[in-house]
């Protein structure tokens, strides 16, 4: 009986040690989710730039990927830096805890310290602050400008072209043909306030932003290359860049690729995002998911290239944190 008891205790001890091991291996062999996300971004970039050499790749969030240890004093990951042309980050100065509220100083410092690694390596910093009062909008643009970032202040729904233009937001008539030339940008992802595709396109055409980030579809209808090309001239006559949104960390059930039985049966679906219904966190390292994103003529990125976009804005980069937890 004593031998039996000791055996059981040994098993419990082994299980406890394994459960507490910080280098836990997932059943499918993944031990470093951060590197898996770097690999995915790098592979998307390599494929996209083969299709279009000047194609821009801009991840949003997940700034800790820029160094090998996720800290600002860590070694910059040069392979990742070579793969991207800029970095987008939400909530640096406003909106991290709540819409239209200042971000806590500690969080601002964390974001800025890692964004500066990108900046010091020649990458454009694009900040989206969620604020709507004029005082906060002014402050957001001023603080971002002081850091050397370009920024956009908007609401959480990303469905409005701002009617208030702060004096510090300097539009320019110069042609913008590379991301480093951009002095400002607009992020208009949600087209719900526009009843027709034409009204949506006309609204964008009437602006003077150097860079526009938008969806590749209007109500599940893809844009044509002619339509996207028509947006590449600002209202003041200067040239600009048009960038497509693309979610690589979540599968969205309103996308062209979604199939009805996925939620129950597909091997890369994890769980629904409670803050964004219809979006499901994915095991982004799975080959079946990656085949949807890049590498073939039916892939998401090839669709974006074919529509004539100048680049891609990769969302849900930070989904690796969900799997680390």
Secondary structure, 3 states (H helix, E strand, C coil): CHHHHHHHHHHHHHHHHHHHCCCCCCCCCCCCHHHHHHHHHHHHHHHHHHHCCCCEEEEECCHHHHECCCCCCCCECHHHHHHCCEEEEECCCECCCCCCCECCHHHHHHHHHHHHHHHHCCCEEEEEEECCCHHHHHHHHHHHHHHCCEEEEECCCCCCCCCCCCCCCCCCCCCCCCHHHCCCEEEECCCCCCCCHHHHHHHHHCCCCCEEEECCEECCEECCHHHHHHCCECCCCCECEEEEEEECCEEECCCCCCCCCHHHHCCCEEEECCCCCCEEEECCCCHHHHHHHCCCCCCHHHHHHHCCCCEEEEECHHHHHHHHC
